[in-house]
């Protein structure tokens, strides 16, 4: 079984991929999407979103990173896929699942789920444009307004040459509203010969078990669940292998490592502030101490002040742990 870290625009960049794959349990990552319109993009665009291309398309600890493309025109998508492969992308993933209104208004993401023929044309063009050794995959939802075309869309991707697909168990109109319809992922899987990765609403080991039971998929993709619980993939892997659970992760240690990594890569102070606050808020849903920190720093615009608050929060946790023992 494999666990894939989902692409999350504006959340999971290369710094976060590095940090989460260091924690463990993740077998593959996917980049934020490269937006393709009519032009062949310069290499710098690919390197900006996927600096792992400088290192054989892998994170520093060796986890492969698929490069994701988003667009509605077959020829430009194929040309840019070929360029990505030339630059060293281990695989090309196609985004047919993004529900964002801006993306959908501009002929991208989930909007294409209304036209199986176009899914085929784009995927086929990419498959023909990249080397046989470069896998082509795709991510879809169950449909746009409803699930009517769910199986037909998936079959179109298989016929076009996709090696495997990831299915998010909701329609575009569902957004991220629970539940995820894992049983529908199973219906799609039963009609395909290629591998199907299940995605949606996996927040715990129990969710993971139920998702696999209902979908029949061996592999899963997790996004928000791993951001909220950075060691979730590792805990799932240990559970599957009947290994002892790792000690509970220190979320403030994770945030400090993120802050230090961002500084080392000369990220701007605005990036340090905005992204640290963003992740603190997301972690806070599962960790009350992180939410308390978020309310302390949410209006702060000085990166060094935020850093001191992080240190203080970590120190308070350490003091509390010492008192408990």
Buried (B, 14 or more C-beta within 10 A) or exposed (E): EBBBBBBBBEBBBBBBBBBBBBBBBBBBBBBBBBBBBEEEBEEEBBEEBBBBBEEEBBBEEEBBBBBBBBBBBBEBBBBBBBBBBBBBBBBBBBBBBBBBEEBBEBBBBBBBBBBBEBBBBBBBBBBBBBEEEBBBBBBBBBBBEEBEBBBBBBBBBBEBBBBBBBBBBBBBBBEEEEEBBBEBBBBBBEEBEBBBBBBBBBBBBEBBBBBBEBBBBEBBBBBBBBBBBBBBBBBBBBEBEEEEEBEEBBBBEBBBBBBEBBBEEEBEBEBBBBBBBBBBBBBBBBBEBBBEBBEBBEEBEEBEEBBEBBEEBBEBBEEEEEEEE
